[in-house]
Amino acid sequence: MNAGTWIAVYLPFIVLFFVLMQRKKALRHHTAAKLHRRKGGAHIMQHIIEKYMGKGVHITTVEAQHIGFLSAYENGWLTLTYKGKDTELNADYIVHMEAHDIPEEKRYGKQKSPRKDF
């Protein structure tokens, strides 16, 4: 068999293996957070979320990435505001969070000016 055939046959299995390993890691993180809460502890991400409260953040969750202005945190749920739209995220599924500069007009959406007829 030539190299092209080996790549075509085994590359999908290798990619699938890495995707499943990442998913398994995220699932372990979620179950550890769940057990921590059952024992009466605070959310694992709570101190990090409080550090970034009121700032622009870039959040990576298990399935997606989000950018927004961190506006609220309550009972393990946080609210991101970006371009005037609110997005609610479960803090248990957050994998990575970092500060991100967001322009003022994208935080709250563009303000429409009144129409001027001349």
GROMACS elastic network, one bead per residue, 0.5 to 0.9 nm:
[ bonds ]
;  ai    aj funct       b0    kb
    1     4     6  0.81995   500
    1     5     6  0.63372   500
    1     6     6  0.70390   500
    2     5     6  0.56391   500
    2     6     6  0.66879   500
    3     6     6  0.51294   500
    3     7     6  0.62511   500
    3     8     6  0.86325   500
    4     7     6  0.51744   500
    4     8     6  0.61250   500
    4     9     6  0.86007   500
    5     8     6  0.50418   500
    5     9     6  0.60732   500
    5    10     6  0.85160   500
    6     9     6  0.52436   500
    6    10     6  0.59497   500
    6    11     6  0.78650   500
    7    10     6  0.54626   500
    7    11     6  0.52685   500
    7    12     6  0.84030   500
    8    11     6  0.59211   500
    8    12     6  0.73357   500
    9    12     6  0.68532   500
    9    13     6  0.77809   500
   10    13     6  0.53398   500
   10    14     6  0.63931   500
   10    15     6  0.88535   500
   11    14     6  0.51121   500
   11    15     6  0.61998   500
   11    16     6  0.85373   500
   12    15     6  0.51673   500
   12    16     6  0.60342   500
   12    17     6  0.85085   500
   13    16     6  0.50672   500
   13    17     6  0.60633   500
   13    18     6  0.87637   500
   14    17     6  0.50701   500
   14    18     6  0.64373   500
   14    19     6  0.87634   500
   15    18     6  0.52884   500
   15    19     6  0.62578   500
   15    20     6  0.86604   500
   16    19     6  0.51246   500
   16    20     6  0.61144   500
   16    21     6  0.85651   500
   17    20     6  0.52603   500
   17    21     6  0.62052   500
   17    22     6  0.88124   500
   18    21     6  0.50550   500
   18    22     6  0.63087   500
   18    23     6  0.86789   500
   19    22     6  0.52938   500
   19    23     6  0.63055   500
   19    24     6  0.86702   500
   20    23     6  0.50620   500
   20    24     6  0.60887   500
   20    25     6  0.86407   500
   21    24     6  0.50357   500
   21    25     6  0.62385   500
   21    26     6  0.87549   500
   22    25     6  0.50959   500
   22    26     6  0.63514   500
   22    27     6  0.86706   500
   22    62     6  0.88665   500
   23    26     6  0.51561   500
   23    27     6  0.62000   500
   23    28     6  0.87165   500
   23    62     6  0.75313   500
   24    27     6  0.50178   500
   24    28     6  0.62467   500
   24    29     6  0.86959   500
   25    28     6  0.51638   500
   25    29     6  0.63565   500
   25    30     6  0.87849   500
   26    29     6  0.50377   500
   26    30     6  0.62732   500
   26    31     6  0.87671   500
   26    61     6  0.89446   500
   26    62     6  0.62477   500
   26    93     6  0.76132   500
   26    95     6  0.75231   500
   27    30     6  0.50510   500
   27    31     6  0.62320   500
   27    32     6  0.85700   500
   27    62     6  0.86233   500
   27    93     6  0.87338   500
   28    31     6  0.51992   500
   28    32     6  0.60809   500
   28    33     6  0.85895   500
   29    32     6  0.52103   500
   29    33     6  0.62724   500
   29    34     6  0.86866   500
   29    92     6  0.79185   500
   29    93     6  0.79991   500
   29    95     6  0.83544   500
   30    33     6  0.51832   500
   30    34     6  0.62133   500
   30    35     6  0.87701   500
   30    92     6  0.57532   500
   30    93     6  0.63481   500
   30    94     6  0.89501   500
   31    35     6  0.61876   500
   31    36     6  0.85213   500
   31    92     6  0.88355   500
   32    35     6  0.52192   500
   32    36     6  0.61345   500
   32    37     6  0.87248   500
   33    36     6  0.50233   500
   33    37     6  0.62812   500
   33    38     6  0.87212   500
   33    43     6  0.69270   500
   33    44     6  0.64099   500
   33    92     6  0.63861   500
   34    37     6  0.52496   500
   34    38     6  0.63252   500
   34    39     6  0.88797   500
   34    43     6  0.86679   500
   34    92     6  0.77930   500
   35    38     6  0.50542   500
   35    39     6  0.64200   500
   35    40     6  0.89518   500
   35    41     6  0.89463   500
   36    39     6  0.53694   500
   36    40     6  0.68477   500
   36    41     6  0.55900   500
   36    42     6  0.75262   500
   36    43     6  0.75705   500
   36    44     6  0.79075   500
   37    40     6  0.51720   500
   37    42     6  0.61398   500
   37    43     6  0.64308   500
   37    44     6  0.85451   500
   38    41     6  0.72352   500
   41    44     6  0.82562   500
   42    45     6  0.85166   500
   42    46     6  0.69853   500
   43    46     6  0.52052   500
   43    47     6  0.82685   500
   43    75     6  0.85676   500
   43    76     6  0.66193   500
   43    91     6  0.77090   500
   43    92     6  0.76597   500
   44    47     6  0.74428   500
   44    48     6  0.83916   500
   44    91     6  0.83619   500
   44    92     6  0.78010   500
   45    48     6  0.53454   500
   45    49     6  0.60369   500
   45    50     6  0.86275   500
   45    76     6  0.86271   500
   45    91     6  0.65546   500
   45    92     6  0.75702   500
   45    94     6  0.79056   500
   46    49     6  0.50900   500
   46    50     6  0.61159   500
   46    51     6  0.85992   500
   46    73     6  0.86313   500
   46    76     6  0.78163   500
   46    91     6  0.80282   500
   47    50     6  0.51491   500
   47    51     6  0.62624   500
   47    52     6  0.89451   500
   48    51     6  0.50558   500
   48    52     6  0.65737   500
   48    53     6  0.87682   500
   48    97     6  0.81368   500
   49    52     6  0.52818   500
   49    53     6  0.60745   500
   49    70     6  0.83600   500
   49    73     6  0.76971   500
   49    78     6  0.83523   500
   49    91     6  0.86662   500
   49    97     6  0.84120   500
   50    53     6  0.50618   500
   50    54     6  0.87760   500
   50    73     6  0.80935   500
   51    54     6  0.88127   500
   51    55     6  0.88941   500
   52    55     6  0.55061   500
   52    56     6  0.76203   500
   52    57     6  0.72233   500
   52    70     6  0.70740   500
   52    97     6  0.88964   500
   52    98     6  0.82110   500
   52    99     6  0.71201   500
   53    56     6  0.84249   500
   53    69     6  0.83491   500
   53    70     6  0.55204   500
   53    71     6  0.64670   500
   53    72     6  0.72992   500
   53    73     6  0.81343   500
   54    69     6  0.66223   500
   54    70     6  0.53747   500
   54    71     6  0.55695   500
   54    72     6  0.80920   500
   55    68     6  0.84621   500
   55    69     6  0.56070   500
   55    70     6  0.57841   500
   55    71     6  0.78922   500
   55    99     6  0.71728   500
   55   100     6  0.78277   500
   55   101     6  0.81348   500
   55   102     6  0.85168   500
   56    67     6  0.74852   500
   56    68     6  0.55874   500
   56    70     6  0.61491   500
   56    80     6  0.88169   500
   56    98     6  0.86529   500
   56    99     6  0.58935   500
   56   101     6  0.56457   500
   56   102     6  0.56638   500
   56   103     6  0.89840   500
   56   107     6  0.82548   500
   57    66     6  0.82017   500
   57    67     6  0.58510   500
   57    68     6  0.56421   500
   57    69     6  0.60904   500
   57    70     6  0.66032   500
   57    80     6  0.85436   500
   57    97     6  0.67650   500
   57    98     6  0.56032   500
   57   101     6  0.74716   500
   57   102     6  0.81743   500
   58    65     6  0.73123   500
   58    66     6  0.58376   500
   58    68     6  0.67109   500
   58    69     6  0.88450   500
   58    96     6  0.82191   500
   58    97     6  0.57957   500
   58    98     6  0.53890   500
   58    99     6  0.61854   500
   58   100     6  0.57022   500
   59    64     6  0.85205   500
   59    65     6  0.57070   500
   59    66     6  0.50927   500
   59    67     6  0.62372   500
   59    68     6  0.83369   500
   59    94     6  0.69560   500
   59    95     6  0.77026   500
   59    96     6  0.58291   500
   59    98     6  0.66423   500
   59    99     6  0.88087   500
   60    63     6  0.79196   500
   60    64     6  0.61320   500
   60    66     6  0.63513   500
   60    67     6  0.88119   500
   60    93     6  0.86925   500
   60    94     6  0.60333   500
   60    95     6  0.56074   500
   60    96     6  0.50193   500
   60    97     6  0.63253   500
   60    98     6  0.89355   500
   61    64     6  0.53521   500
   61    65     6  0.60119   500
   61    66     6  0.78949   500
   61    89     6  0.86409   500
   61    90     6  0.89611   500
   61    91     6  0.87835   500
   61    92     6  0.88751   500
   61    93     6  0.54341   500
   61    95     6  0.51397   500
   61    96     6  0.69333   500
   61    97     6  0.88012   500
   62    65     6  0.84715   500
   62    93     6  0.57480   500
   62    94     6  0.65968   500
   62    95     6  0.64207   500
   63    93     6  0.85916   500
   66    80     6  0.83362   500
   66    87     6  0.88082   500
   67    80     6  0.76672   500
   67    81     6  0.84790   500
   67    82     6  0.71122   500
   67   100     6  0.77342   500
   67   102     6  0.85172   500
   68    71     6  0.88446   500
   68    79     6  0.88616   500
   68    80     6  0.51282   500
   68    81     6  0.52194   500
   68    83     6  0.83103   500
   68    86     6  0.87737   500
   68    87     6  0.85667   500
   68   100     6  0.82145   500
   68   102     6  0.73247   500
   68   106     6  0.84837   500
   68   107     6  0.69352   500
   69    79     6  0.82549   500
   69    80     6  0.52670   500
   69    82     6  0.62483   500
   69   100     6  0.87961   500
   69   102     6  0.74369   500
   69   106     6  0.89861   500
   69   107     6  0.60427   500
   69   108     6  0.87202   500
   70    73     6  0.81543   500
   70    78     6  0.73352   500
   70    79     6  0.60806   500
   70    81     6  0.65671   500
   71    78     6  0.76141   500
   71    79     6  0.56929   500
   71    80     6  0.59118   500
   71    81     6  0.66738   500
   72    77     6  0.82209   500
   72    78     6  0.55002   500
   72    79     6  0.50612   500
   72    80     6  0.74629   500
   73    76     6  0.68814   500
   73    77     6  0.56971   500
   73    79     6  0.63878   500
   73    91     6  0.89786   500
   74    77     6  0.53962   500
   74    78     6  0.63930   500
   74    79     6  0.87568   500
   75    78     6  0.83630   500
   75    91     6  0.89915   500
   76    89     6  0.85344   500
   76    90     6  0.60388   500
   76    91     6  0.52362   500
   76    92     6  0.71569   500
   77    88     6  0.65413   500
   77    89     6  0.56034   500
   77    91     6  0.56307   500
   77    92     6  0.85307   500
   78    87     6  0.82153   500
   78    88     6  0.56400   500
   78    89     6  0.53963   500
   78    90     6  0.65635   500
   78    91     6  0.67052   500
   79    86     6  0.63755   500
   79    87     6  0.55760   500
   79    89     6  0.64637   500
   80    85     6  0.81207   500
   80    86     6  0.55397   500
   80    87     6  0.50558   500
   80    88     6  0.63507   500
   80    89     6  0.78127   500
   81    84     6  0.61695   500
   81    85     6  0.55264   500
   81    87     6  0.63665   500
   81    88     6  0.89431   500
   81   106     6  0.86767   500
   81   107     6  0.61111   500
   81   108     6  0.68785   500
   81   109     6  0.89892   500
   82    85     6  0.54408   500
   82    86     6  0.66098   500
   82    87     6  0.80406   500
   82   102     6  0.87199   500
   82   106     6  0.58180   500
   82   108     6  0.64306   500
   82   109     6  0.71217   500
   83    86     6  0.85021   500
   83   105     6  0.71928   500
   83   107     6  0.53659   500
   83   108     6  0.53668   500
   83   110     6  0.71703   500
   84   105     6  0.88740   500
   84   106     6  0.72028   500
   84   107     6  0.64664   500
   84   110     6  0.76975   500
   85   107     6  0.87928   500
   85   108     6  0.77222   500
   85   109     6  0.76903   500
   89    92     6  0.87094   500
   89    93     6  0.79292   500
   89    94     6  0.81745   500
   90    93     6  0.58573   500
   90    94     6  0.72631   500
   91    94     6  0.54240   500
   91    95     6  0.89426   500
   92    95     6  0.83303   500
   94    97     6  0.73858   500
  102   105     6  0.84108   500
  102   106     6  0.66325   500
  102   107     6  0.66511   500
  103   106     6  0.55648   500
  103   107     6  0.66279   500
  104   107     6  0.52767   500
  104   108     6  0.70243   500
  104   109     6  0.82901   500
  104   110     6  0.89504   500
  105   108     6  0.59878   500
  105   109     6  0.54216   500
  105   110     6  0.53180   500
  105   111     6  0.77466   500
  106   109     6  0.50962   500
  106   110     6  0.68748   500
  107   110     6  0.86872   500
  108   111     6  0.83544   500
  112   115     6  0.87819   500
  113   116     6  0.87223   500
